[in-house]
Each structure stands twice: as C-alpha cells, then as structure tokens.
Amino acid sequence: MPGSDPPGHPGRTIVVAFIVRRVIAAVLMLAVVSMATFAIFFLIPRALGQTPEGMASRYVGRDATPEAIQGAVKRLHLDDPLIVQYGRFAKGIVAGEDYSLGPKKAECPAPCFGFSFNNNQPVWPTLVDRLPATLSLALGAAVLWLVTGVSIGVVSALKRGSVLDRAAMTVALAGVSLPIYFTGLVSLSVFAYTLGIFPGGGSYTPITENPVMWFQALVLPWITLAFLYAALYARLTRAGMLETMGEDYIRTARAKGLKESTVVTKHALRATLTPILTIFGLDLGLLLGGAVLTESTFSIQGVGKLVIDAIRGNDLPVVLGVTLFAAFFIVLANLIVDILYAVVDPRVRLS
C-alpha cells in the first residue's frame, strides 16, 4: 500500500519521526537559550538599574576612559530598546555583524558570538582555537570514566557485600567527595613534580604537533577528571543493577537457561544504561562547554581557561560567547542521548 513501510522495516517511519521531533525540539531549545542568555546579560542588568554606560564598561575592560565607554555605547547600540538589541543579537548569530572600530569596521561573520574589544577580534575564532584542547580533555576523560565506572558498578552489584564491593564503594565515595582542584594538585605534586613520571601543568601540546606529548600531557587531567565521574557512575550503575537483577524478567531469563553473562549484559545492563545515558549526555555536554576547574588546575588553554581569563579581564563578549557555546553543546548532547534512547530502549520510540 502507498505510504506503508518497506517489508522488513515496519519501524522506519516511527524512528524517522522520532528523530525529526527531537531535532525540531533541539532547534527550539537553542532559540530559547539565546533568549535566556540575552536576558541574563542585558535584560536583567537594565531591570536592576544598570545604565548603558555601565554595561559598555564591561566590553572595553577595567581601565577604559569615559570616551572609550561612550564610544562602546554607540558602537554596540546599547541605548537602543531591548527588543531591537535582541534582534541584532540574534541576527548576528545567524548572519554575522559588523562592528565599528573608529574609522575602520571589523567584520564578525556568522556565527557571530560577539566581538572582544580587549583583543580586537571576534569571539568565535577564539572559541574554535581553544576547542581542540577541551575536546581532547573531555572525550578522553569521558571514555575513561564511562568504561571504568560502569564496569566497577556491574562487578560491585554482582559481588554485593563482598570485600571488593565495599572497597570499590569506599573509593567511589572518596572520588565523589574530593574536589577536582584537590586531586589535581595532589596528582601534579606526586606524579609530575616529585616522581617526574608525567609532565607538569601547562605542557599541553596539540595532537597534530606531537601525539606522544599530547597523550603524556593529558594522562593526569584525564585520570583526575575521570576519578570524580567514574565514582559517581559506579554508584549509579551498582544501584541500577541491584534493582534490575531482582526483576521478574531477569528470573525468567535465567529459568530459560540463558548464560549468566547474557543475562547480565543483554538484559540487566541494557535496562540500567538508560539513566546512565541521560547523565552521561549532560556531563559530556557541560565539559565540552569548558572544564573550568581541570583546565585551570593543569593550565590547559581550553574553553574553560578562556572564560576564567575573560572574567578576570572583564571581557563580557567572551563570557557571553562561552555561555552560548556551552549551551549549544548541552543541547546537542541531549539530542544525541534522545536518539540513543531509541537504540537502547525501543519503548522510547513509541512514547
């Protein structure tokens, strides 16, 4: 019949419709995020009595002269109505914008996340330049904490009450409790500056220049970041596995004579992974927007270090750009997680 699914693919239309719905929802969410970001940086300060001159001072640095501040008000149109400012803000993201620098004009091509008058350059190229370091840190640590945390959680659940279980949960509790800057500084002190096994902070090298030095410089940051998250994932996986292993369908699978490894991996672990995927997407999205503490501790010139330097230098356009950048990765991560839900749990496609 016309419009029916091809033979052997009865769920293709449902899957496509599911993905389309999630993509549309992600686009709408990005629009809402842009409005919320604009409100935080422009609407709320104006509502609290901030003058256009006061807002302009956050664009031109701490030591700007009154003439420079007045010039920033005119260049950025901060005295325009807020609805006009938001229209220009949204247009800049989609179509780019030109900024006046006295007799000259600076072009900010799309996506224009703002223009840093401290550095006299658009924010977007700076973000793109810092992104590889943050990607290297976040993706490497994510693989490490996901594999380690889930594996420890599964083993602890299967060996419930054993010495291994108690030891693993004790270490996990310590990992959740200790802040990253503490474990990072301790690992640098012991393994870099005392034993000399790994290079110290500030030694990050792009993978395109020297893959070996890139790996060596990221081992300690990966372990430090993964220690915190793996501990959390181990506890969550253990709790989920313990709950799932008591379900009726697990007993039925065992009664049918399935191997224990099949029962654990195909039935119990698969059901446990659904909430794990949710948290993993959020955690990875947040880190891709900048692992602030880890990058600051190990002096990695990534997005997180960039926003810290921008806050210290009163460079509002960079802070605004990083906020939008991080929000984009969080929305993108949630979109990917929603799609993966349909793979892990087919019931999601029908909801």
C-alpha positions as CSV (number, residue, x, y, z in Angstrom):
1,M,0.0,0.0,0.0
2,P,1.2,3.6,-0.7
3,G,2.9,5.2,2.3
4,S,3.4,1.9,4.1
5,D,6.8,0.9,5.5
6,P,9.0,-1.3,3.3
7,P,8.9,-5.0,4.0
8,G,11.2,-5.9,6.9
9,H,11.3,-2.2,8.2
10,P,8.0,-1.7,9.9
11,G,9.5,0.8,12.4
12,R,11.4,3.0,10.0
13,T,8.8,5.7,9.8
14,I,8.4,5.8,13.6
15,V,12.2,6.1,14.0
16,V,12.5,8.9,11.5
17,A,9.5,10.8,13.0
18,F,11.1,10.4,16.5
19,I,14.4,11.9,15.3
20,V,12.7,14.7,13.4
21,R,10.7,15.6,16.6
22,R,13.9,15.7,18.6
23,V,15.8,17.8,16.1
24,I,12.9,20.4,16.0
25,A,12.8,20.4,19.8
26,A,16.6,21.0,19.9
27,V,16.4,23.9,17.5
28,L,13.6,25.5,19.5
29,M,15.6,24.9,22.7
30,L,18.6,26.8,21.2
31,A,16.3,29.7,20.4
32,V,15.0,29.7,24.0
33,V,18.6,29.5,25.2
34,S,19.6,32.6,23.1
35,M,16.7,34.5,24.7
36,A,17.6,33.4,28.2
37,T,21.3,34.3,27.6
38,F,20.3,37.7,26.3
39,A,18.1,38.3,29.3
40,I,20.9,37.3,31.8
41,F,23.4,39.6,30.2
42,F,21.2,42.5,29.0
43,L,17.7,42.5,30.3
44,I,18.3,41.8,34.0
45,P,21.1,44.4,34.4
46,R,18.9,47.0,32.8
47,A,15.9,46.0,35.0
48,L,18.2,46.4,38.1
49,G,19.1,49.9,37.0
50,Q,22.3,49.4,35.1
51,T,23.0,52.3,32.6
52,P,24.2,51.8,29.0
53,E,27.5,53.3,30.1
54,G,27.8,50.8,32.9
55,M,27.1,47.9,30.6
56,A,29.6,49.3,28.0
57,S,32.3,49.4,30.6
58,R,32.2,45.5,30.7
59,Y,33.0,45.4,27.0
60,V,36.1,47.7,27.0
61,G,38.0,46.5,30.1
62,R,38.6,47.8,33.5
63,D,40.9,50.7,32.6
64,A,38.8,52.3,29.8
65,T,38.4,56.1,29.6
66,P,35.0,57.8,29.6
67,E,35.4,58.5,25.9
68,A,36.1,54.8,25.2
69,I,33.0,53.8,27.2
70,Q,30.8,56.3,25.3
71,G,32.2,55.0,22.0
72,A,31.3,51.5,23.0
73,V,27.7,52.6,23.8
74,K,27.4,54.0,20.3
75,R,29.1,51.1,18.5
76,L,27.1,48.4,20.4
77,H,23.8,50.4,20.3
78,L,23.3,49.8,24.0
79,D,21.0,52.8,24.2
80,D,18.5,51.1,21.8
81,P,15.3,49.4,23.0
82,L,16.0,45.9,24.3
83,I,13.8,44.3,21.7
84,V,16.0,46.0,19.0
85,Q,19.1,44.8,20.8
86,Y,17.9,41.2,20.9
87,G,17.0,41.3,17.2
88,R,20.5,42.5,16.4
89,F,21.9,39.9,18.8
90,A,20.0,37.0,17.1
91,K,20.8,38.3,13.6
92,G,24.5,38.4,14.5
93,I,24.5,34.7,15.5
94,V,22.7,33.7,12.2
95,A,24.0,36.2,9.7
96,G,27.0,37.9,11.3
97,E,27.5,41.5,12.1
98,D,30.0,44.4,11.5
99,Y,31.5,46.4,14.4
100,S,32.8,49.9,14.2
101,L,36.4,50.4,15.4
102,G,36.7,54.2,14.9
103,P,37.5,54.8,11.3
104,K,37.5,51.1,10.5
105,K,35.0,48.3,10.6
106,A,35.6,44.8,11.9
107,E,33.6,42.0,10.3
108,C,32.2,39.3,12.6
109,P,31.0,36.5,10.2
110,A,28.3,34.0,11.3
111,P,28.1,32.5,13.8
112,C,28.9,35.8,15.5
113,F,29.0,35.2,19.2
114,G,30.3,38.7,19.9
115,F,33.3,40.9,19.4
116,S,36.1,41.2,22.0
117,F,37.2,44.8,22.2
118,N,40.0,43.8,24.5
119,N,41.6,41.6,21.8
120,N,40.0,43.4,18.8
121,Q,38.8,40.1,17.3
122,P,35.6,38.1,17.1
123,V,34.9,35.7,19.9
124,W,34.1,32.7,17.6
125,P,37.6,32.2,16.2
126,T,39.0,32.3,19.7
127,L,36.5,29.6,20.8
128,V,37.3,27.4,17.9
129,D,41.0,27.8,18.6
130,R,40.6,26.7,22.2
131,L,38.1,23.9,21.4
132,P,40.6,21.1,20.5
133,A,42.2,21.2,23.9
134,T,38.8,21.0,25.6
135,L,37.7,18.2,23.3
136,S,40.8,16.2,24.0
137,L,40.3,16.6,27.7
138,A,36.6,15.9,27.8
139,L,36.4,13.0,25.3
140,G,39.4,11.2,26.7
141,A,38.2,11.5,30.3
142,A,34.6,10.5,29.3
143,V,35.8,7.2,27.7
144,L,37.8,6.5,30.8
145,W,35.2,7.3,33.4
146,L,32.3,5.6,31.5
147,V,34.2,2.3,31.0
148,T,35.7,2.3,34.4
149,G,32.7,3.5,36.3
150,V,30.2,1.2,34.6
151,S,32.5,-1.9,34.9
152,I,33.1,-1.3,38.6
153,G,29.4,-0.8,39.2
154,V,28.5,-4.0,37.5
155,V,31.1,-6.0,39.3
156,S,30.1,-4.5,42.7
157,A,26.5,-5.4,42.1
158,L,27.3,-8.9,41.2
159,K,29.6,-9.3,44.2
160,R,27.3,-7.5,46.6
161,G,28.5,-7.4,50.2
162,S,32.0,-8.7,49.3
163,V,35.3,-7.1,50.2
164,L,35.6,-6.0,46.5
165,D,32.2,-4.3,46.7
166,R,32.9,-2.5,49.9
167,A,36.4,-1.4,48.7
168,A,35.0,-0.1,45.4
169,M,32.2,1.8,47.1
170,T,34.6,3.4,49.6
171,V,36.9,4.6,46.8
172,A,33.8,5.8,44.9
173,L,32.7,7.8,47.9
174,A,36.1,9.4,48.2
175,G,36.0,10.2,44.5
176,V,32.6,11.9,44.7
177,S,33.7,13.8,47.9
178,L,37.1,15.1,46.9
179,P,37.1,18.3,44.7
180,I,38.9,18.3,41.4
181,Y,41.3,21.0,42.3
182,F,42.5,19.0,45.3
183,T,43.0,15.7,43.5
184,G,44.5,17.6,40.5
185,L,47.1,19.4,42.7
186,V,47.9,16.2,44.6
187,S,48.5,14.3,41.4
188,L,50.6,17.1,40.0
189,S,52.7,17.2,43.2
190,V,53.3,13.5,43.4
191,F,53.4,12.2,39.8
192,A,54.8,15.3,38.0
193,Y,56.9,17.4,40.4
194,T,58.1,14.6,42.8
195,L,58.4,11.4,40.8
196,G,58.6,13.1,37.4
197,I,56.6,10.4,35.7
198,F,54.3,12.8,33.8
199,P,54.8,16.4,32.6
200,G,53.6,19.3,34.8
201,G,50.9,21.8,34.2
202,G,51.0,24.0,31.1
203,S,52.6,21.3,29.0
204,Y,49.7,20.6,26.7
205,T,50.7,20.0,23.1
206,P,48.2,19.7,20.2
207,I,47.8,16.1,18.8
208,T,48.6,17.4,15.3
209,E,52.1,18.6,16.5
210,N,53.2,15.7,18.7
211,P,50.8,12.8,19.5
212,V,53.1,11.3,22.2
213,M,53.5,14.6,24.1
214,W,49.7,15.3,23.7
215,F,49.0,11.9,25.4
216,Q,51.5,12.4,28.1
217,A,50.3,15.9,29.0
218,L,46.7,14.7,29.2
219,V,47.1,11.5,31.3
220,L,46.9,13.2,34.7
221,P,44.0,15.5,33.7
222,W,42.1,12.5,32.3
223,I,42.7,10.5,35.5
224,T,41.8,13.4,37.7
225,L,38.6,14.2,35.9
226,A,37.6,10.5,35.4
227,F,38.2,9.8,39.1
228,L,35.3,12.1,40.1
229,Y,32.9,11.0,37.4
230,A,33.8,7.2,37.5
231,A,33.0,7.2,41.2
232,L,29.5,8.7,40.5
233,Y,28.9,6.3,37.6
234,A,30.0,3.3,39.7
235,R,27.5,4.1,42.4
236,L,24.7,4.7,39.9
237,T,25.4,1.5,37.9
238,R,25.6,-0.6,41.1
239,A,22.2,0.8,42.4
240,G,20.6,0.3,39.0
241,M,22.0,-3.3,38.6
242,L,20.8,-4.3,42.0
243,E,17.3,-3.1,41.3
244,T,17.2,-4.7,37.8
245,M,18.6,-8.1,38.9
246,G,15.6,-8.5,41.1
247,E,13.0,-8.0,38.3
248,D,10.8,-10.8,37.1
249,Y,12.2,-10.8,33.5
250,I,15.7,-11.5,34.9
251,R,14.4,-14.6,36.7
252,T,12.6,-15.6,33.6
253,A,15.7,-15.3,31.5
254,R,17.7,-17.4,34.0
255,A,14.8,-20.0,34.1
256,K,15.1,-20.3,30.3
257,G,18.7,-21.4,30.7
258,L,20.4,-18.4,29.3
259,K,24.1,-17.9,30.2
260,E,24.7,-15.6,33.2
261,S,26.8,-13.3,31.0
262,T,23.9,-13.0,28.6
263,V,21.5,-12.2,31.4
264,V,23.8,-9.6,32.8
265,T,24.9,-7.8,29.6
266,K,21.9,-8.2,27.4
267,H,19.0,-7.8,29.9
268,A,20.2,-6.3,33.2
269,L,22.9,-3.9,32.0
270,R,20.9,-2.7,29.0
271,A,18.0,-1.6,31.3
272,T,20.4,0.1,33.6
273,L,22.1,2.1,30.9
274,T,19.0,4.3,30.2
275,P,19.5,6.7,33.2
276,I,23.3,6.4,32.8
277,L,23.0,7.8,29.2
278,T,21.0,10.7,30.5
279,I,23.6,11.7,33.0
280,F,26.5,11.0,30.5
281,G,25.0,13.3,27.9
282,L,24.6,16.2,30.4
283,D,28.1,15.6,31.9
284,L,29.8,15.4,28.5
285,G,27.9,18.5,27.2
286,L,28.9,20.5,30.2
287,L,32.6,19.5,29.9
288,L,32.6,20.3,26.1
289,G,31.5,23.8,27.2
290,G,34.6,24.1,29.3
291,A,36.1,22.0,32.1
292,V,36.9,25.1,34.1
293,L,38.5,23.6,37.3
294,T,40.5,21.0,35.5
295,E,41.8,23.3,32.8
296,S,42.7,25.9,35.4
297,T,44.5,23.4,37.6
298,F,46.6,21.9,34.8
299,S,46.9,25.2,32.9
300,I,45.3,23.8,29.8
301,Q,44.4,26.5,27.3
302,G,40.9,25.4,26.6
303,V,37.5,26.9,26.7
304,G,37.2,26.7,30.5
305,K,40.5,28.6,30.9
306,L,39.4,31.1,28.4
307,V,36.2,32.0,30.3
308,I,38.2,32.4,33.6
309,D,40.6,34.7,31.9
310,A,37.7,36.7,30.4
311,I,36.0,37.1,33.8
312,R,39.3,38.3,35.3
313,G,39.8,40.7,32.4
314,N,36.2,42.0,32.4
315,D,35.7,40.8,28.8
316,L,32.0,40.3,28.7
317,P,31.7,39.3,25.0
318,V,33.9,36.3,25.6
319,V,31.9,35.3,28.7
320,L,28.7,35.7,26.6
321,G,30.2,33.7,23.8
322,V,31.3,30.8,26.0
323,T,27.9,30.7,27.6
324,L,26.2,30.3,24.2
325,F,28.9,27.8,23.2
326,A,28.4,25.7,26.3
327,A,24.6,25.8,25.9
328,F,24.9,24.5,22.3
329,F,26.9,21.5,23.4
330,I,24.5,20.7,26.2
331,V,21.5,20.8,23.8
332,L,23.5,18.8,21.2
333,A,24.4,16.2,23.8
334,N,20.8,15.9,24.9
335,L,19.7,15.4,21.3
336,I,22.2,12.6,20.8
337,V,21.1,11.0,24.1
338,D,17.5,11.1,23.0
339,I,18.4,9.3,19.8
340,L,20.4,6.8,21.6
341,Y,17.5,6.1,23.9
342,A,15.7,4.7,20.9
343,V,18.6,2.2,20.3
344,V,18.9,1.2,23.9
345,D,15.2,1.1,24.8
346,P,12.8,0.6,21.8
347,R,9.8,1.6,24.0
348,V,11.0,5.2,23.8
349,R,10.3,5.4,20.1
350,L,6.6,4.6,20.7
351,S,6.2,7.1,23.6
